[in-house]
Amino acid sequence: MIYVTRRLTFSASHRLFNPSFSAAENERIFDKCSNVHGHGHNYVLEVTVAGEPNPETGYVIDLKKLKAIVMREIIEKVDHKHLNHDVEFLSGIIPTAENIARAFWKILEPQITEGKLHSVRLHETENNVVEVLGG
């Protein structure tokens, strides 16, 4: 099995807030991430596809094709957006890195027709990374 990864970046803001919690409870749980105006990150997204190379091309998936899929399905919809307000597929969920990565998986998995989506890794900061394996 061979694993190929495409790395892309985007910038976005979000607010971690549960409307069923009080303001004090949101602040206690989410701390400064519950700031009423939100806060931003320069995210790094890594999408890994697993498979065997096509004998005619040598590719598991053409990385230009993988980049085009991720750009169209994810990056163009989230880059320079407020994830709570501007991104339809994140509507109604708390946009933690965990929930964002899972939403990305659900969108990308049916779009990958060469090889199989193996993982979605989302770096929210240099030190905070989440990874979805298998949806």
N, C-alpha and C positions, 0 to 999 in steps of 0.2 A: 504494500500500500504506500502510495506517495501522497504527501500533503503539500499543497501550494497555498500561499497566503498573500492576499492583497491588503495593503495598509493605506487608509485614507484618513483625512482629518476634517473636522468641522468645528465651528464655534457656535455655541448656543447658550441660552439662559434657561433657568428653570427655578421653580420654587417647590421645596418639599413641604407639603401641607396636606393635612387630612381635614376636610371640612366638618367631619363628625367630632373632631377634637376641639377643645377650647383653645383659645390663643395661648394660654399658659402651657397647656399640654403639648401643643405643636412646638412651642419654643423649647420645652424640656426634652422632647424626643428628637427634634430636627435641628435644634440649636440655631446657629446663624444661617443655616440653609433654609429656614422658614421665613426669612426676611420678606416682608410684604411685597417688595418690588422685585424679588428674585435675585439671582446671582448667576455668573457665567462661568463656563469652562471652555478650554480648547481641548476637545475630545480627540482621541485617536481610536479609530475603528479598524480592527483586523478581522478579515473574513477568510476562513480556511476551508478549502475544498479538498476532499480525499478521493482517490481513485487510482486507476491504472492508466498510464499514458496510452493515448490513441496510437496504434502502430503507424498510422499514416502521417500524423503530425508530431508525435512525441509529447504532446500536451495532455495533462489531465483535464485542464480547461485553459484556454487562451487567456492569459492575465489581462489582456486588453478587453476581452469580452466580460470577464469578471468585474473589472473596473467600471465598465459601462453599465452593468446591471446595478452595482452598488450606488453609483452616481445617480442613476435614474430613480431607483426605488427608495433610496435612503437620503443620500447627501443633499440632493436638490430640494428635499422636503424639510430638512432640519437645519441646514447651515444658516447661521445668522437669524435664527428664529427663537421665539420663547416657546419652549416645549409644552408648557401648560396651556397656552392659548392659541398657538399658530399651527400645531401639528395634529391633523385630524386623527391619525392612527394612535396617538397618545392621549386622546381625549378621555377623561374619566379615570385615568390611572395616576398614581403618584409617580412622577418621573424620576425615580431612583435609577442609578446605573443598572441595577438588576432588572427593573421593569423595562427600561429602554432597550437593553440588550435582548431581552426575550421578545419584545415587539419586533426588533430588527430580524431576529431569527424567523419569526412567523411570516414576515414579508419575503425574505430572501429564499427560504427553503424551497418553495415551489418554482422559483425563477431559475434555480441551478439545475440545468438539464444535462450537463457534462460533469461526470464525477458526482459526488454527493456532498452537500454542505456538512462540514465536520464541526466547525465552531465559529462562534461570534465572540470576539474579545473586545471589550470597550474599556479604554483607559479614560477615566474621568479626570484624574490628575496623574502626576508622575508616580504617585504612591498607591493610588486606588484603582484596581483593575477588577472587572468581573468577566466571567466567561460562561457562555451557554454552550453546552455539548448536547446535541440531540433534542433540542427544543424544550 
